[in-house]
Amino acid sequence: METISWNDFEKVELRAGTIMEVRDFPEARKPAYQLRVDFGDLGKKWSSAQITKHYTKEELIGRQILGVVNFPEKQIANFMSQFLVTGLADENGDIVLTTVERPVPNGSKLI
């Protein structure tokens, strides 16, 4: 594991946001959803996430997650991802979302 400086960590904009909309993403190579997330003053942003093993579209609406919002946009198939959804792999390699324990204002920065 490479050690980073505190200044490096401070550059990462990990922000809380609420999932507002979820769409199927059939063009993705691996099963995924497209997520529209409200990051408060930072606006609403789209991303994709390979989270179909653990979550239905319906149960994702209203869930507060953590995303990295200061990466450049990235094209995934025919879709432009505007932030990185964060999560952890379970024992099978399926992604479990990083969430907050209690509601915080959308756009709150992980500190």
C-alpha positions in Angstrom: 0.0 0.0 0.0 1.3 3.4 -1.0 1.3 6.1 1.7 -0.3 9.4 0.8 0.1 12.8 2.4 -2.7 14.6 4.3 -2.6 17.2 1.4 -3.3 14.4 -1.1 -6.3 13.2 1.0 -7.7 16.7 1.2 -7.9 16.9 -2.6 -10.4 14.1 -2.7 -13.9 15.5 -2.6 -15.9 12.7 -0.9 -19.4 14.1 -0.6 -22.8 12.8 0.7 -25.6 12.7 -1.8 -29.1 11.3 -2.0 -30.1 9.0 -4.9 -33.0 10.6 -6.8 -33.4 8.4 -9.8 -32.2 5.0 -10.9 -32.2 3.6 -14.4 -31.2 0.2 -15.9 -27.9 0.4 -17.9 -28.1 -2.4 -20.5 -25.2 -1.0 -22.5 -22.7 -1.6 -19.6 -20.4 -4.6 -19.9 -21.3 -5.8 -16.4 -24.8 -5.4 -14.8 -25.2 -1.9 -13.6 -27.5 1.0 -12.8 -27.3 4.6 -13.8 -27.8 6.8 -10.7 -28.8 10.5 -10.4 -27.7 11.8 -7.1 -28.4 15.2 -5.4 -25.2 16.7 -3.9 -26.9 19.8 -2.6 -25.1 23.0 -3.7 -22.9 20.9 -6.0 -25.9 20.0 -8.1 -27.4 16.7 -9.3 -24.9 14.4 -11.0 -25.1 11.1 -12.8 -22.9 8.0 -12.4 -23.1 4.3 -13.0 -22.6 1.6 -10.4 -22.3 -2.2 -10.5 -24.6 -2.7 -7.6 -27.4 -4.9 -9.1 -26.6 -7.9 -6.9 -27.5 -6.3 -3.6 -30.0 -3.5 -4.5 -33.2 -3.1 -6.5 -33.9 0.2 -8.2 -36.8 0.9 -5.9 -34.8 0.5 -2.7 -32.1 2.8 -3.8 -34.3 5.9 -4.1 -33.8 8.2 -1.2 -30.6 6.3 0.0 -27.8 8.6 1.0 -24.4 7.5 -0.4 -20.8 8.8 -0.6 -19.3 9.8 -4.0 -16.1 11.4 -5.2 -17.2 14.5 -7.1 -14.0 16.0 -8.3 -12.8 13.3 -10.8 -13.1 14.3 -14.5 -16.1 12.9 -16.3 -15.6 9.4 -17.7 -17.4 7.7 -20.5 -18.8 4.3 -19.8 -20.4 2.8 -22.9 -22.8 5.5 -24.2 -23.0 7.3 -20.8 -20.9 10.0 -19.1 -20.3 9.4 -15.5 -19.9 12.7 -13.5 -18.8 11.2 -10.1 -17.5 8.0 -8.6 -19.9 6.0 -6.5 -18.0 4.4 -3.6 -18.5 1.0 -2.1 -16.9 -2.1 -0.8 -16.6 -5.6 -2.2 -18.3 -8.4 -0.3 -16.9 -11.9 0.0 -18.1 -12.6 -3.6 -16.8 -9.4 -5.1 -20.2 -7.8 -5.3 -20.4 -4.1 -4.4 -22.0 -2.9 -1.2 -22.6 0.9 -1.2 -20.8 3.2 1.2 -23.5 5.0 3.1 -23.8 7.4 6.0 -25.1 6.2 9.5 -27.5 9.2 9.9 -28.8 11.7 7.4 -26.5 14.7 6.7 -27.0 17.6 4.3 -26.5 16.7 0.7 -23.0 17.9 -0.4 -21.5 17.3 3.1 -17.8 16.5 2.8 -16.2 13.6 4.5 -13.6 15.0 6.9 
